[in-house]
């Protein structure tokens, strides 16, 4: 997870005067596994991170050491998120986390694009992101075979290949624009944390989760 997570979950447990045995029982895991998490011997998954946040009543950003504030702070997407109906509390929390990761990271990307000031680059990035959301939405929409296709102009049997091709082209355009403009946008985790104080934790978490998922695909674990 990271170096802060083991220290923080140990602190929260001791702060409440709870034993490892009690917490492990409440969380539905073995005491040995909890001990490994607290010592940093093993990394936990997203499910345990979410469950721990719910158990102690804190935010995942706090558990990861990204903020000293224990609870979620208000954000512009909170009202919209409350309208999303999920069957379980766990599902609702994961939904909230993932939505925040994606929305806040997108804000960072567009703020960086604004600093660069190249409208062609902004258009190419926008096309790439919109194509990704289009194919995901249409795939979900098509899960019911009888759903009307009248809102779409691309053939149902060809849209995935066409979208993939379009996204590959957009990515090539993005790379070409960046190389031709010889961009020298100096960035680092510290710079990002200062410039994007609110959204930086989401960006860092998205990078961590994405790279873990990619490594799992490469290792054949998904």
Secondary structure, 3 states (H helix, E strand, C coil): CCHHHHHHHHHHHHHCCCCHHHHHHHHCCCHHHHHHHHHCCCCCCHHHHHHHHHHHCCCHHHHCCCCCCCCCCCCCCHHHHHCCCCCCHHHHHHHHHHHHHHHHHHHHHHHHHHHHCCHHHHHHHHHHHHHHHHHHHHHHHCCCCCCCCCCCCCCCCCHHHHHHHHHHHHHHHHHHHHHHHCCCCCCCHHHHHHHCCCCHHHHHHHHHHHHHHHHHHHCCCC
